[in-house]
Amino acid sequence: MFRRREPVPFAFVAEADRFRSNVTPPPRERLGKAQLAARSLVGLTVVAGLAGSLLFGIPALQPNKAPEKSQQSTAAEGR
């Protein structure tokens, strides 16, 4: 950014673009064993659900491969 040449009544406003805080955030808490196990279990459940839906969904979307002749012959035999 360009610097202003005229005086500014509040110097901290002019210098705000260069301000860096010296306050560091607190360190993150480590996950406990129970929380880690719970998150892993939820993740595995989601993955298993997706895999199961693929296993059951893909065959259901396939067209029937039954030959039409056998259906016609059984209908003709019924007459």
ChimeraX attribute file (.defattr): number of C-alpha atoms within 10 A of each C-alpha:
attribute: neighborCount
match mode: 1-to-1
recipient: residues
	/A:1	4
	/A:2	4
	/A:3	7
	/A:4	8
	/A:5	6
	/A:6	6
	/A:7	8
	/A:8	10
	/A:9	8
	/A:10	8
	/A:11	9
	/A:12	11
	/A:13	10
	/A:14	13
	/A:15	10
	/A:16	9
	/A:17	9
	/A:18	8
	/A:19	9
	/A:20	7
	/A:21	6
	/A:22	6
	/A:23	6
	/A:24	6
	/A:25	6
	/A:26	6
	/A:27	6
	/A:28	6
	/A:29	6
	/A:30	8
	/A:31	9
	/A:32	9
	/A:33	9
	/A:34	9
	/A:35	11
	/A:36	11
	/A:37	12
	/A:38	12
	/A:39	12
	/A:40	12
	/A:41	12
	/A:42	11
	/A:43	12
	/A:44	12
	/A:45	12
	/A:46	12
	/A:47	12
	/A:48	12
	/A:49	12
	/A:50	11
	/A:51	12
	/A:52	11
	/A:53	11
	/A:54	12
	/A:55	11
	/A:56	10
	/A:57	11
	/A:58	9
	/A:59	10
	/A:60	10
	/A:61	8
	/A:62	8
	/A:63	7
	/A:64	8
	/A:65	6
	/A:66	8
	/A:67	8
	/A:68	8
	/A:69	9
	/A:70	10
	/A:71	10
	/A:72	10
	/A:73	10
	/A:74	10
	/A:75	10
	/A:76	9
	/A:77	7
	/A:78	6
	/A:79	5
